[in-house]
Amino acid sequence: MCYAFDVVRERTKGERAVRRTLGIAIALFFLVPLAPRRPAERSPDEQTILADFAEALTIIDENYVEKIDYESVVKAAILGMLHTLDPHSNFYDKREFARFRIEQTSQYYGIGATIGARNGKVYILAPFENTPAHRAGLRYGDQIVAINGESTEGWPSTQVSERLRGPRGTAVEVRILRAGEREPRTVRIVRDAIPLPSIVNAYVIRPGMGYIALSRGFNTTTDEELQSALAELQAQGVTRLILDLRSNPGGFLEQAVRVADRFLAAGQLILTQKSRTGRRQAERQYHAQNGNPNLMPLVILVNRGTASASEIVAGAIQEHDRGLIVGEPTFGKALVQTIIPLPFGTGLTLSTAKYLLPSGRFIQRSYLGLSYHSYYAQRRDTEMPAQPQGPGFRTDTGREVYGGGGITPDVIVPAVTLTREQSALLGPIFAFARELVAGLIPGLERYRVPGITFRHVLKPGEYRITDEVIEAFKKYLQEHRSEFRLSPKTVDENREFVRNYIRYEVVTAAYGIETAAQVLNEIDVQLLKAIEVMPKAVELAEGYRQRIAKR
């Protein structure tokens, strides 16, 4: 490591900083989570590897045909090194790590709007409540044509999003083209802190039954948000609950423990964490501490995107027979990362522990022999097994559950995937809806949306899409056949799909993304199954109540 520092004494300040970051990261590769060691205590093999790496970088720097992009070389080297350990240890450059840390606080700095790519362009889909975008009057369907005078032509939505974010208090000029207007308008927006809550939806989905979508990960405010959502729902007479953890990527372990603690009796084991301290195994157990848990019947929805902290919650609830798990097998991540800030603003997330569910079940799926990308792609591409895989374990009442790769739901319900024709319809549906809510479709001016209203619970009859709208959409396709190349027959063959997704777009314009999700919830087969099997969850809750009363 000393040699790596020595070779940069004649370099520029920026190059020295990057080299030092690399040297520190290499050192961490060997030293974390082990107790710190002095250079003399490293093995000869470790010292040789460090020296060889530094020498290789020096030779590349002095002899490569082009000037080296140090930042890219360093990042690739560290990522390659970490990914030989496991797919979840990661390195972040300065900008990535700053964003990572900000989003852990359930906020970021920007204008506050959902944007999306549609038909080769990027649009505002909905502003968030009381944000700069909302106050500036941005609305559904506004095409973002330029940012700070630079055209966005050909930009992906990620690039547009990156340019819209920035330090709090700084201004950004956004040039937008609104439906029905010939010329773009420029809007100056001052960036601010934008809330990024874990819970994106909470409402009464059936009489006496609440639905909470905890979708954005376990951040610093997750448990507090859940407590508030539960209180609001119970005040509306909710006595049964569906907790939606689908596509929740995880987050803070402590927040997962707190969420599980909301529903489990004091003393019950939530997870066991195993790590290394020095050269020894260290073990820590997390138990519920809530003397007054919420005991309402509970169904938890999961899918292949349910990972890490969300699997801790689902697994603990399942193994204590506290609630019913419905959906698809989960991702299967049981490694715990420690966040390690490095000098100069970069950082690591390094796997320093693993966790076991209460029964001793280890749900990490295998990554041996797989590349980083294959590991993540495999979960998306592999069909669900006909039978649960891995070793068997027992829940509190003796039900059999399985380890070896994710959590197998008690009730397996595959998600419905869109057909090729349905996917092709999404673009023209958006284009049509953009004009519909602007009042530009003759005879359908009643669908015009003058502005957005937040915190709305959708009523069954709101913005119903009539056959008249479907016929207008077919006519729109005919008028734009050179652009979309879809026939009216395709609409007729997918009539209910078109009806639902036009309504989704209109409701997005009127009430925002969160309320619009309620439209798709009405046809969500996994959610409908969760509602159907609630009587089984009622039985589990009653049995659980009786067991803890006897303790």
C-alpha positions in Angstrom: 0.0 0.0 0.0 2.9 2.4 0.7 4.2 1.7 -2.7 0.9 2.6 -4.3 1.1 6.0 -2.6 4.7 6.5 -3.6 4.2 6.2 -7.3 1.8 9.2 -7.5 4.0 11.9 -5.9 4.6 13.6 -9.3 1.0 13.3 -10.4 -1.7 15.9 -10.5 -3.8 16.6 -7.4 -6.9 14.9 -9.0 -4.9 11.8 -10.0 -3.3 11.5 -6.6 -6.8 11.6 -5.0 -8.1 8.8 -7.2 -5.0 6.7 -6.6 -5.3 7.2 -2.9 -9.0 6.1 -3.0 -7.9 3.0 -4.9 -5.2 2.3 -2.4 -7.6 2.7 0.5 -10.2 0.5 -1.2 -7.6 -2.2 -1.8 -6.6 -2.1 1.8 -10.3 -2.4 2.9 -10.5 -5.4 0.7 -8.1 -7.1 3.0 -8.8 -5.4 6.3 -12.7 -5.3 6.5 -14.3 -6.9 8.5 -11.1 -8.1 10.1 -9.5 -6.2 12.9 -7.0 -3.5 11.6 -3.5 -4.8 11.0 -0.3 -3.0 10.5 1.5 -3.5 7.1 4.1 -5.7 8.8 1.3 -8.1 9.9 0.1 -8.8 6.4 0.9 -12.1 4.9 3.6 -12.2 2.2 0.9 -13.2 -0.3 -1.2 -10.1 0.6 1.8 -7.8 0.3 2.7 -9.3 -3.1 -0.8 -8.8 -4.5 -0.9 -5.2 -3.4 2.5 -4.5 -4.9 1.6 -6.3 -8.1 -1.6 -4.3 -8.5 0.2 -0.9 -8.0 2.9 -1.9 -10.4 0.3 -3.0 -13.0 -1.5 0.4 -12.7 1.8 2.2 -13.0 2.8 0.3 -16.2 -0.7 0.9 -17.7 -0.5 4.6 -16.9 3.0 5.1 -18.4 2.6 2.9 -21.5 -1.1 2.7 -22.6 -1.8 4.2 -26.1 -4.3 6.7 -24.8 -4.5 8.8 -21.7 -6.1 6.9 -18.9 -9.5 7.9 -17.4 -8.5 7.3 -13.8 -12.0 7.4 -12.4 -13.3 4.7 -14.8 -10.2 2.5 -14.3 -10.4 2.8 -10.5 -14.1 2.2 -10.4 -13.9 -0.9 -12.6 -11.0 -2.3 -10.6 -12.8 -2.0 -7.3 -16.1 -3.3 -8.7 -14.4 -6.3 -10.2 -12.6 -7.0 -7.0 -15.8 -6.8 -4.9 -17.9 -8.8 -7.3 -15.5 -11.8 -6.9 -16.7 -11.8 -3.3 -20.5 -11.7 -3.8 -23.0 -9.8 -6.0 -24.1 -7.4 -3.2 -20.8 -5.8 -2.2 -20.5 -2.6 -4.2 -18.4 0.5 -4.8 -19.9 4.0 -5.4 -18.1 6.9 -6.9 -18.5 10.3 -5.3 -21.7 11.3 -7.1 -23.3 7.8 -6.7 -22.4 7.6 -3.0 -23.8 11.1 -2.3 -27.1 10.1 -3.9 -27.1 6.8 -2.1 -26.7 8.5 1.3 -29.3 11.1 0.6 -31.9 8.6 -0.5 -31.4 6.6 2.7 -32.9 9.7 4.5 -36.1 9.2 2.5 -35.5 12.3 0.4 -33.4 13.7 -2.5 -32.8 17.2 -4.0 -34.6 18.0 -7.3 -37.8 19.3 -8.7 -40.2 16.6 -7.4 -41.9 14.9 -10.3 -42.2 11.4 -11.8 -40.8 11.4 -15.4 -40.9 8.7 -18.0 -39.9 7.9 -21.5 -42.8 7.4 -23.9 -42.6 7.0 -27.7 -39.0 8.1 -27.8 -39.5 11.3 -25.8 -39.4 12.1 -22.0 -42.5 13.5 -20.3 -43.7 14.7 -16.9 -46.0 11.9 -15.7 -47.0 13.6 -12.4 -45.5 16.2 -10.0 -45.4 15.3 -6.3 -47.5 17.3 -3.8 -46.1 20.6 -2.6 -42.8 20.3 -4.6 -41.1 22.8 -6.9 -42.5 21.0 -10.0 -46.0 21.2 -8.5 -45.7 24.9 -7.6 -44.3 25.7 -11.1 -47.4 24.2 -12.6 -45.9 21.2 -14.4 -48.5 18.6 -15.3 -49.1 15.2 -16.8 -48.0 15.0 -20.4 -45.6 18.0 -20.5 -42.7 17.0 -22.8 -39.3 17.9 -21.5 -37.6 19.3 -24.6 -34.6 21.0 -23.0 -32.8 21.5 -19.7 -30.7 24.6 -19.1 -30.8 25.3 -22.8 -29.6 21.9 -23.9 -31.9 19.8 -26.0 -33.0 16.5 -24.5 -33.4 14.9 -28.0 -32.3 11.3 -27.7 -31.8 11.4 -24.0 -33.0 8.4 -21.9 -35.2 9.3 -18.9 -32.3 8.5 -16.5 -30.2 11.2 -18.1 -33.1 13.7 -17.8 -33.6 12.7 -14.2 -29.9 13.2 -13.5 -30.0 16.7 -14.9 -33.1 17.7 -13.0 -31.5 16.8 -9.7 -28.9 19.0 -8.1 -28.0 20.9 -4.9 -30.8 22.3 -2.9 -31.5 26.0 -3.7 -30.0 25.8 -7.2 -32.1 26.7 -10.2 -32.8 24.7 -13.3 -34.5 25.9 -16.5 -36.8 23.3 -18.0 -38.3 23.8 -21.4 -41.6 22.0 -21.9 -44.0 21.4 -24.7 -47.6 21.1 -23.5 -50.3 19.2 -25.4 -52.2 21.5 -27.8 -49.5 24.2 -27.7 -47.3 25.0 -30.7 -44.3 26.5 -29.0 -42.4 25.3 -25.9 -42.4 27.3 -22.7 -39.5 27.7 -20.3 -40.0 27.2 -16.6 -37.4 28.2 -14.0 -37.5 25.9 -11.0 -35.5 26.1 -7.8 -34.5 22.7 -6.5 -35.5 21.6 -3.0 -35.6 18.6 -0.8 -38.1 16.0 -2.2 -39.7 13.5 0.1 -39.1 9.9 -0.9 -41.4 7.9 1.4 -41.3 4.1 1.7 -45.1 3.9 1.7 -46.6 4.9 -1.7 -50.2 4.0 -1.0 -52.5 3.3 2.0 -56.2 3.1 1.7 -59.3 1.1 2.5 -59.5 -1.4 -0.3 -62.6 -3.3 0.9 -64.9 -2.6 3.8 -62.9 -3.2 7.0 -59.8 -4.2 4.9 -56.7 -1.9 4.5 -54.0 -2.0 1.9 -50.5 -0.5 2.4 -47.9 -0.5 -0.4 -44.5 -0.4 1.2 -42.6 -0.4 -2.1 -39.6 2.0 -2.0 -37.3 0.2 0.5 -36.6 0.4 4.2 -35.2 3.9 4.9 -34.9 6.0 8.0 -38.6 6.9 8.1 -40.2 3.5 7.2 -41.4 2.4 10.6 -42.7 5.9 11.4 -44.6 5.9 8.1 -46.1 2.5 8.8 -47.2 3.5 12.3 -48.9 6.6 10.8 -50.6 4.6 8.0 -51.9 2.0 10.4 -53.3 4.6 12.7 -55.1 6.3 9.8 -56.6 3.1 8.5 -57.7 1.8 11.9 -59.4 5.2 12.4 -61.4 4.4 9.3 -62.5 1.0 10.7 -59.9 -1.3 9.2 -59.5 -4.6 11.1 -57.7 -6.6 8.4 -54.5 -5.7 6.5 -52.7 -6.4 3.2 -49.1 -5.3 3.4 -47.6 -5.1 -0.1 -43.9 -5.7 -0.2 -43.7 -6.5 -3.9 -40.6 -5.1 -5.6 -39.3 -3.7 -2.3 -35.5 -4.0 -2.6 -34.7 -3.8 1.1 -32.7 -1.3 3.1 -31.9 -0.7 6.7 -32.0 -3.9 8.8 -33.0 -2.0 11.9 -36.1 -0.7 10.1 -37.0 -4.2 9.0 -36.8 -5.3 12.6 -39.0 -2.4 13.7 -41.6 -3.2 11.0 -41.7 -6.9 12.0 -41.9 -5.8 15.7 -45.2 -4.0 14.9 -46.9 -7.4 14.4 -45.0 -9.8 16.7 -45.3 -10.4 20.4 -42.4 -9.4 22.7 -39.6 -11.9 22.9 -40.2 -13.6 19.6 -37.1 -14.0 17.4 -37.0 -12.0 14.2 -33.6 -12.9 12.9 -30.1 -14.1 13.8 -27.2 -12.2 12.3 -23.8 -13.9 12.0 -20.6 -12.0 11.2 -16.9 -12.0 11.8 -15.2 -10.0 14.5 -11.5 -10.4 14.2 -11.1 -14.1 13.2 -14.1 -15.3 15.2 -17.8 -15.8 14.4 -20.0 -13.2 16.1 -23.7 -13.8 16.5 -26.5 -11.3 17.4 -30.1 -12.0 17.7 -33.0 -9.6 17.2 -36.2 -10.1 19.2 -39.5 -8.4 19.1 -40.0 -5.9 22.0 -43.5 -4.7 21.4 -45.7 -5.3 24.4 -48.8 -4.3 22.5 -48.4 -5.7 18.9 -50.9 -5.1 16.2 -52.8 -8.4 16.0 -55.1 -7.7 13.0 -55.3 -10.5 10.4 -52.4 -10.0 8.0 -51.6 -10.9 4.4 -48.2 -10.0 2.9 -47.7 -9.8 -0.9 -44.3 -10.7 -2.3 -42.7 -11.2 -5.6 -39.3 -11.8 -7.2 -38.3 -8.2 -6.5 -39.0 -8.6 -2.7 -35.5 -8.7 -1.3 -33.3 -8.4 1.8 -35.0 -6.3 4.6 -38.4 -7.0 3.1 -37.6 -10.8 3.2 -36.8 -10.4 6.9 -40.3 -9.1 7.6 -42.1 -11.6 5.4 -40.0 -14.5 6.7 -40.5 -13.6 10.4 -44.3 -13.2 9.9 -44.4 -16.6 8.0 -42.4 -18.6 10.5 -44.3 -17.3 13.5 -47.6 -18.1 11.7 -48.6 -14.5 12.2 -49.8 -13.9 8.7 -50.2 -15.4 5.2 -47.6 -14.9 2.4 -49.1 -14.6 -1.1 -47.4 -14.0 -4.5 -44.2 -15.3 -6.1 -41.0 -16.7 -4.5 -38.8 -13.8 -3.3 -35.4 -12.7 -4.5 -33.3 -14.6 -2.0 -30.9 -12.1 -0.4 -29.6 -12.9 3.1 -26.3 -11.1 3.2 -26.0 -7.9 5.3 -23.9 -5.0 4.0 -22.0 -2.4 6.0 -21.8 1.1 4.6 -18.2 2.2 4.6 -17.5 5.9 3.6 -14.1 6.3 2.0 -12.0 9.5 1.7 -12.9 12.0 -1.1 -16.6 11.1 -1.0 -16.6 7.6 -2.4 -17.9 4.6 -0.5 -18.4 0.9 -0.2 -21.2 -1.4 0.8 -19.5 -4.6 1.9 -21.1 -7.9 2.9 -20.0 -8.3 6.5 -22.7 -10.6 7.8 -25.5 -13.0 6.9 -28.9 -13.5 8.6 -31.0 -16.5 9.4 -34.7 -16.4 9.9 -36.2 -17.5 13.2 -36.3 -21.2 12.3 -32.6 -21.1 11.2 -33.6 -20.8 7.6 -30.9 -19.3 5.3 -32.6 -17.9 2.2 -29.6 -16.6 0.2 -29.7 -18.1 -3.2 -26.5 -19.3 -4.8 -24.3 -17.0 -6.7 -21.3 -19.3 -7.1 -20.2 -19.7 -10.7 -22.4 -16.8 -11.9 -21.3 -13.5 -13.2 -22.7 -10.4 -11.5 -25.2 -9.8 -14.3 -26.2 -13.4 -14.6 -27.0 -13.5 -10.9 -29.5 -10.7 -11.2 -30.9 -11.7 -14.6 -31.4 -15.3 -13.5 -34.1 -14.3 -11.1 -36.0 -12.5 -13.7 -35.7 -15.2 -16.4 -36.0 -18.4 -14.5 -39.5 -19.9 -14.2 -40.8 -20.5 -10.7 -40.1 -24.1 -9.5 -43.1 -26.4 -9.4 -42.1 -27.4 -5.9 -40.3 -25.4 -3.2 -36.5 -25.9 -3.3 -33.9 -26.3 -0.6 -33.9 -27.8 2.9 -37.1 -27.9 5.0 -37.8 -26.0 8.2 -40.8 -25.7 10.5 -42.9 -22.8 11.5 -44.2 -22.3 15.1 -47.2 -24.5 14.4 -45.3 -27.1 12.3 -45.9 -25.9 8.8 -43.0 -26.8 6.5 -41.1 -23.9 4.9 -38.0 -24.0 2.7 -34.6 -22.4 2.5 -32.1 -22.4 -0.3 -33.2 -19.4 -2.3 -35.9 -16.9 -1.2 -39.1 -17.3 0.6 -41.8 -19.5 -1.0 -45.2 -18.0 -0.4 -48.0 -19.9 1.4 -50.2 -19.2 -1.7 -48.3 -19.0 -5.0 -49.8 -16.7 -7.6 -47.7 -15.9 -10.7 -47.9 -12.3 -11.9 -49.6 -11.7 -15.2 -47.2 -10.5 -17.9 -48.2 -8.3 -20.8 -48.4 -9.8 -24.3 -46.4 -8.3 -27.1 -49.6 -6.6 -28.4 -50.4 -5.1 -25.1 -46.9 -3.8 -24.6 -47.1 -2.2 -28.1 -50.4 -0.5 -27.1 -48.9 1.4 -24.1 -47.2 4.0 -26.2 -50.3 5.0 -28.2 -52.5 4.9 -25.1 -50.2 7.5 -23.5 -50.2 9.7 -26.6 -54.0 9.5 -26.8 -54.5 10.1 -23.1 -52.2 13.1 -23.2 -54.6 14.7 -25.7 -57.7 13.4 -23.9 -56.9 15.1 -20.6 -55.9 18.3 -22.4 -59.5 18.4 -23.8 -58.3 18.0 -27.4 -60.4 14.9 -28.4 -63.6 16.1 -30.0 -66.8 15.1 -28.1 -64.8 13.9 -25.0 -64.1 17.3 -23.4 -65.5 16.0 -20.2 -62.3 14.1 -19.6 -60.3 17.2 -19.5 -58.2 17.5 -16.4 -57.5 21.1 -15.3 -55.0 20.2 -12.6 -53.9 17.6 -10.1 -55.5 16.8 -6.8 -53.5 14.8 -4.2 -54.3 12.3 -1.4 -57.4 11.0 -3.3 -59.0 7.6 -2.8 -60.4 6.5 -6.1 -64.2 5.9 -6.2 -65.5 3.0 -8.4 -67.3 5.3 -10.9 -64.6 7.9 -11.4 -63.2 8.4 -14.8 -64.7 5.2 -16.2 -63.7 4.7 -19.8 -66.8 4.3 -22.0 -67.0 2.5 -25.4 -67.2 6.0 -26.8 -63.6 6.6 -25.6 -62.5 3.3 -27.0 -63.9 4.2 -30.4 -62.2 7.5 -30.2 -58.9 5.7 -29.5 -59.4 3.5 -32.5 -59.9 6.6 -34.6 -56.8 8.2 -33.1 -54.8 5.1 -34.2 -56.1 5.4 -37.7 -55.1 9.0 -37.8 -51.6 8.2 -36.5 -51.1 4.9 -38.2 -47.7 5.9 -39.7 -46.4 6.5 -36.2 -47.9 3.6 -34.3 -48.8 1.0 -36.9 -51.5 -0.7 -34.9 -54.9 -1.7 -36.3 -58.3 -1.2 -34.7 -58.5 -5.0 -34.5 -55.7 -5.0 -32.0 -57.8 -2.7 -29.8 -60.9 -4.9 -30.1 -58.8 -8.0 -29.1 -57.5 -6.2 -26.1 -60.5 -4.0 -25.3 -60.5 -4.4 -21.5 -56.8 -3.9 -21.3 -57.1 -0.7 -23.3 -60.0 0.5 -21.1 -58.0 -0.1 -17.9 -54.8 1.5 -19.1 -56.5 4.6 -20.6 -58.2 5.0 -17.2 -54.9 4.6 -15.5 -53.4 7.4 -17.5 -56.3 9.8 -17.0 -56.3 9.1 -13.2 -52.5 9.8 -13.2 -53.2 13.2 -14.7 -56.0 13.9 -12.2 -54.7 12.5 -9.0 -51.1 11.4 -9.4 -49.1 8.1 -9.6 -50.1 6.8 -6.2 -53.9 7.1 -6.8 -53.5 5.8 -10.4 -52.0 2.6 -8.9 -55.5 1.9 -7.4 -56.8 1.5 -11.0 -54.4 -1.4 -11.7 -55.0 -2.8 -8.2 -58.5 -3.5 -9.3 -57.2 -6.1 -11.9 -54.1 -7.2 -10.0 -54.5 -11.0 -9.8 -52.1 -11.3 -6.8 -53.8 -8.6 -4.9 -57.2 -10.1 -5.7 -56.0 -13.5 -4.4 -54.8 -11.8 -1.2 -58.3 -10.4 -0.7 -59.8 -13.8 -1.4 -57.6 -15.7 1.1 -58.1 -13.2 3.9 -60.3 -15.7 5.8 -57.3 -18.0 6.1 -55.3 -15.0 7.5 -58.1 -14.5 10.0 -57.7 -18.1 11.2 -53.9 -17.6 11.5 -54.4 -14.4 13.5 -56.8 -16.0 15.9 -54.5 -19.0 16.5 -51.6 -16.6 17.0 -53.6 -14.6 19.5 -54.4 -17.7 21.5 -50.8 -18.9 21.5 -49.3 -15.7 22.8 -52.1 -15.5 25.5 -50.9 -18.7 26.9 -47.2 -17.6 27.2 
